[in-house]
């Protein structure tokens, strides 16, 4: 790959990262005249904390925004026939932007909705499998963090099962490898939740 092409892809990845850096929770709360979600509740700028603090409407808008950050750039790359490696790297860049947003002091959310958006961008069946797992576990156990951990842990397995890459196993393995990396990072971001889960102290999903 020549330097010019590398530079072009670098700009694409930077654009995906900057898109991911737009914190939906903070922006939505500011526009709706609500306090910064980083200063209350769990302190996490994500849909779950927004729901606990301010109810379903701002949380739903936050969730949609975080999903779209992962979904749109990956879908566009997929539709343009971009190489599988760059497709998933674009998703990773957006995911990292959400976690470490340059616009908000590199203190972002935990990445669940944005990673889910990336999965939908890769393919509808993968996205449905991951989101369906989250919904099933959430309905059964009423614990948002556990639902997220189970769903994202299964994401690489769903890619293996549902990706039509019989003629290109390299593409499948690329998606599995980078998605596994995203899952590890997401688990790290949830380490305090995991500690509370092990102690039986994790919060249940609010009905607010």
FIKE-752778 format. One line per field, with one value per residue (C-alpha): residue number from 1; residue in one letter; x, y, z. Coordinates in pm, 1 decimal. Layout:
! FIKE-752778
rovo = NUM / ...
bagu = A / ...
px = X / ...
py = Y / ...
pz = Z / ...
END
This chain:
! FIKE-752778
rovo = 1 / 2 / 3 / 4 / 5 / 6 / 7 / 8 / 9 / 10 / 11 / 12 / 13 / 14 / 15 / 16 / 17 / 18 / 19 / 20 / 21 / 22 / 23 / 24 / 25 / 26 / 27 / 28 / 29 / 30 / 31 / 32 / 33 / 34 / 35 / 36 / 37 / 38 / 39 / 40 / 41 / 42 / 43 / 44 / 45 / 46 / 47 / 48 / 49 / 50 / 51 / 52 / 53 / 54 / 55 / 56 / 57 / 58 / 59 / 60 / 61 / 62 / 63 / 64 / 65 / 66 / 67 / 68 / 69 / 70 / 71 / 72 / 73 / 74 / 75 / 76 / 77 / 78 / 79 / 80 / 81 / 82 / 83 / 84 / 85 / 86 / 87 / 88 / 89 / 90 / 91 / 92 / 93 / 94 / 95 / 96 / 97 / 98 / 99 / 100 / 101 / 102 / 103 / 104 / 105 / 106 / 107 / 108 / 109 / 110 / 111 / 112 / 113 / 114 / 115 / 116 / 117 / 118 / 119 / 120 / 121 / 122 / 123 / 124 / 125 / 126 / 127 / 128 / 129 / 130 / 131 / 132 / 133 / 134 / 135 / 136 / 137 / 138 / 139 / 140 / 141 / 142 / 143 / 144 / 145 / 146 / 147 / 148 / 149 / 150 / 151 / 152 / 153 / 154 / 155 / 156 / 157 / 158 / 159 / 160 / 161 / 162 / 163 / 164 / 165 / 166 / 167 / 168 / 169 / 170 / 171 / 172 / 173 / 174 / 175 / 176 / 177 / 178 / 179 / 180 / 181 / 182 / 183 / 184 / 185 / 186 / 187 / 188 / 189 / 190 / 191 / 192 / 193 / 194 / 195 / 196 / 197 / 198 / 199 / 200 / 201 / 202 / 203 / 204 / 205 / 206 / 207 / 208
bagu = X / X / X / X / X / X / X / X / X / X / X / X / X / X / X / X / X / X / X / X / X / X / X / X / X / X / X / X / X / X / X / X / X / X / X / X / X / X / X / X / X / X / X / X / X / X / X / X / X / X / X / X / X / X / X / X / X / X / X / X / X / X / X / X / X / X / X / X / X / X / X / X / X / X / X / X / X / X / X / X / X / X / X / X / X / X / X / X / X / X / X / X / X / X / X / X / X / X / X / X / X / X / X / X / X / X / X / X / X / X / X / X / X / X / X / X / X / X / X / X / X / X / X / X / X / X / X / X / X / X / X / X / X / X / X / X / X / X / X / X / X / X / X / X / X / X / X / X / X / X / X / X / X / X / X / X / X / X / X / X / X / X / X / X / X / X / X / X / X / X / X / X / X / X / X / X / X / X / X / X / X / X / X / X / X / X / X / X / X / X / X / X / X / X / X / X / X / X / X / X / X / X / X / X / X / X / X / X
px = 0.0 / 153.2 / 182.5 / -95.0 / -341.8 / -238.7 / -295.1 / -642.2 / -737.3 / -591.5 / -827.9 / -1122.0 / -1038.1 / -994.4 / -1338.0 / -1493.8 / -1319.4 / -1441.7 / -1796.4 / -1770.5 / -1643.6 / -1979.9 / -2123.8 / -2496.2 / -2574.0 / -2400.4 / -2535.8 / -2893.8 / -2894.1 / -2761.4 / -3021.0 / -3300.4 / -3182.2 / -3078.3 / -2772.4 / -2456.9 / -2500.6 / -2131.7 / -2208.2 / -2487.7 / -2594.9 / -2322.9 / -2140.6 / -2142.1 / -2251.2 / -2465.6 / -2829.5 / -2864.6 / -2751.4 / -2959.7 / -3266.8 / -3210.2 / -3163.6 / -3409.4 / -3643.7 / -3710.3 / -3733.9 / -3382.8 / -3246.5 / -3404.8 / -3260.1 / -2919.9 / -2937.6 / -3028.8 / -2744.2 / -2489.2 / -2615.5 / -2593.7 / -2233.7 / -2132.2 / -2385.3 / -2360.7 / -1985.9 / -1965.8 / -2276.4 / -2142.5 / -1806.5 / -1980.6 / -2207.1 / -1909.5 / -1737.9 / -1450.3 / -1209.8 / -1329.4 / -1030.9 / -1105.8 / -1477.8 / -1421.4 / -1137.9 / -1376.8 / -1615.8 / -1334.2 / -1239.0 / -1595.5 / -1616.1 / -1292.3 / -1418.5 / -1721.9 / -1504.8 / -1238.2 / -1400.2 / -1160.2 / -1439.9 / -1512.6 / -1174.6 / -1140.7 / -1398.7 / -1678.8 / -1927.3 / -1882.4 / -1948.9 / -2238.1 / -2474.6 / -2196.3 / -2061.1 / -2414.0 / -2437.5 / -2114.2 / -2261.7 / -2571.5 / -2341.8 / -2159.3 / -2486.4 / -2849.2 / -2844.4 / -2539.8 / -2696.5 / -3025.0 / -2848.8 / -2648.9 / -2940.6 / -3174.7 / -2936.4 / -2920.9 / -3300.3 / -3346.4 / -3099.5 / -3229.4 / -3588.1 / -3491.0 / -3248.7 / -3324.6 / -2953.0 / -2833.6 / -2460.3 / -2490.6 / -2705.9 / -2439.5 / -2156.7 / -2332.1 / -2441.6 / -2101.7 / -1917.9 / -2125.1 / -2073.1 / -1760.5 / -1944.9 / -2242.1 / -2008.0 / -1866.8 / -2215.5 / -2385.7 / -2123.5 / -2147.1 / -1777.5 / -1742.3 / -1517.0 / -1326.8 / -1248.1 / -989.4 / -1265.0 / -1455.9 / -1148.9 / -1068.7 / -1415.8 / -1396.0 / -1051.7 / -1133.0 / -1475.1 / -1307.0 / -1075.2 / -1376.4 / -1535.1 / -1222.5 / -1211.7 / -1582.7 / -1533.0 / -1249.1 / -1475.5 / -1730.6 / -1483.6 / -1662.1 / -1992.5 / -1834.9 / -1713.5 / -2065.0 / -2214.2 / -1982.2 / -2085.8 / -2456.2 / -2471.6 / -2535.9 / -2838.1 / -3146.3 / -3295.8 / -3519.6 / -3885.0 / -3887.2
py = 0.0 / 333.0 / 632.5 / 829.7 / 544.3 / 494.8 / 864.8 / 845.0 / 552.0 / 732.9 / 1022.4 / 782.4 / 624.4 / 969.3 / 1068.5 / 756.3 / 827.8 / 1188.6 / 1072.6 / 830.3 / 1113.9 / 1291.3 / 1183.4 / 1138.7 / 1138.1 / 1468.2 / 1638.1 / 1516.4 / 1623.5 / 1968.4 / 2016.5 / 1906.7 / 2129.4 / 1837.5 / 1810.4 / 1645.6 / 1267.5 / 1244.0 / 1436.1 / 1213.3 / 852.3 / 613.9 / 898.8 / 709.5 / 908.9 / 632.1 / 544.8 / 334.7 / 613.8 / 870.4 / 648.0 / 612.0 / 986.4 / 1140.1 / 873.8 / 688.2 / 969.0 / 1116.8 / 765.2 / 644.5 / 938.1 / 873.5 / 505.9 / 584.6 / 833.6 / 589.4 / 312.7 / 531.1 / 629.1 / 266.9 / 172.2 / 443.5 / 445.2 / 65.1 / 29.3 / 286.2 / 110.1 / -223.8 / -88.6 / 63.8 / -274.1 / -170.2 / -447.6 / -640.4 / -529.2 / -159.8 / -211.1 / -347.1 / -102.0 / 182.9 / 31.3 / 0.1 / 365.3 / 480.8 / 251.5 / 393.9 / 744.7 / 672.7 / 535.4 / 805.4 / 1114.1 / 1391.4 / 1648.1 / 1551.6 / 1503.8 / 1142.3 / 1035.5 / 855.6 / 574.6 / 200.8 / 127.2 / -118.1 / 67.1 / 177.8 / -176.3 / -297.5 / -38.9 / -175.3 / -526.7 / -406.1 / -232.7 / -559.1 / -739.7 / -737.2 / -1100.1 / -1031.9 / -717.1 / -893.1 / -1183.8 / -956.9 / -724.3 / -1020.6 / -1171.8 / -843.1 / -816.2 / -1179.2 / -1156.4 / -812.5 / -937.8 / -1250.8 / -1103.6 / -727.5 / -635.4 / -408.8 / -462.9 / -841.8 / -831.1 / -625.7 / -853.4 / -1170.3 / -1022.0 / -879.5 / -1192.0 / -1389.6 / -1139.5 / -1310.9 / -1644.5 / -1493.5 / -1354.4 / -1704.9 / -1852.1 / -1581.0 / -1427.8 / -1549.2 / -1577.5 / -1929.1 / -1797.4 / -1556.7 / -1701.9 / -1427.4 / -1165.9 / -1366.5 / -1412.1 / -1041.1 / -949.5 / -1210.1 / -1093.6 / -721.9 / -785.3 / -998.9 / -705.8 / -475.3 / -723.8 / -735.7 / -355.0 / -341.3 / -590.1 / -373.7 / -70.4 / -270.9 / -390.2 / -201.6 / -353.2 / -699.2 / -645.6 / -547.0 / -844.1 / -1080.5 / -919.5 / -924.0 / -545.0 / -446.8 / -225.3 / -358.7 / -201.6 / 89.8 / 94.0 / 475.9
pz = 0.0 / -103.2 / 125.9 / -45.2 / -6.0 / 355.7 / 414.8 / 261.2 / 482.7 / 780.4 / 713.0 / 681.3 / 1017.0 / 1171.3 / 1040.2 / 1194.0 / 1523.6 / 1526.2 / 1453.1 / 1743.1 / 1962.1 / 1939.1 / 2274.1 / 2219.6 / 2592.3 / 2660.8 / 2347.9 / 2402.2 / 2766.8 / 2678.7 / 2406.2 / 2641.3 / 2925.4 / 3144.7 / 3365.3 / 3235.6 / 3284.8 / 3375.4 / 3693.6 / 3826.3 / 3860.0 / 3748.1 / 3576.1 / 3247.9 / 2939.4 / 2796.9 / 2742.6 / 3059.0 / 3289.9 / 3100.7 / 3143.2 / 3515.8 / 3553.5 / 3308.6 / 3173.1 / 2852.5 / 2595.4 / 2628.9 / 2677.0 / 2352.5 / 2158.6 / 2316.3 / 2226.6 / 1866.5 / 1834.9 / 1973.4 / 1745.6 / 1436.1 / 1511.1 / 1468.2 / 1204.2 / 938.7 / 862.4 / 859.7 / 643.2 / 396.7 / 375.7 / 327.0 / 53.1 / -128.0 / -138.7 / 85.8 / 188.6 / 496.4 / 704.7 / 649.9 / 709.7 / 1058.8 / 1133.3 / 1054.2 / 1308.3 / 1560.9 / 1509.4 / 1577.0 / 1880.4 / 2022.8 / 1954.9 / 2170.5 / 2451.0 / 2431.0 / 2271.5 / 2179.7 / 2221.0 / 2583.0 / 2746.2 / 2627.6 / 2887.5 / 2706.9 / 2742.7 / 2763.6 / 2397.7 / 2399.7 / 2165.6 / 1931.5 / 1907.5 / 1836.7 / 1558.3 / 1411.7 / 1415.6 / 1228.2 / 980.2 / 913.7 / 843.6 / 954.9 / 1082.8 / 1301.3 / 1443.7 / 1513.1 / 1683.5 / 1914.7 / 1994.5 / 2038.3 / 2291.3 / 2481.1 / 2490.0 / 2596.6 / 2884.9 / 2986.0 / 2997.4 / 3188.3 / 3441.9 / 3436.6 / 3453.3 / 3172.6 / 3217.4 / 3224.4 / 2910.9 / 2734.9 / 2844.7 / 2730.6 / 2396.9 / 2305.8 / 2421.5 / 2170.8 / 1886.4 / 1740.5 / 1749.2 / 1566.2 / 1300.1 / 1252.7 / 1215.7 / 1011.7 / 781.6 / 423.4 / 350.6 / 216.3 / -60.5 / 165.7 / 507.7 / 556.5 / 568.8 / 827.0 / 1047.2 / 1020.4 / 1145.6 / 1423.8 / 1537.5 / 1552.5 / 1707.5 / 1973.6 / 2046.0 / 2079.5 / 2319.8 / 2537.1 / 2549.5 / 2633.2 / 2917.8 / 3049.0 / 3041.4 / 3240.4 / 3505.8 / 3786.0 / 3673.0 / 3673.9 / 4030.9 / 4138.8 / 3955.0 / 4140.6 / 4470.5 / 4378.9 / 4400.8 / 4037.4 / 3966.6 / 3792.5 / 3480.6 / 3573.2 / 3465.5 / 3462.3
END
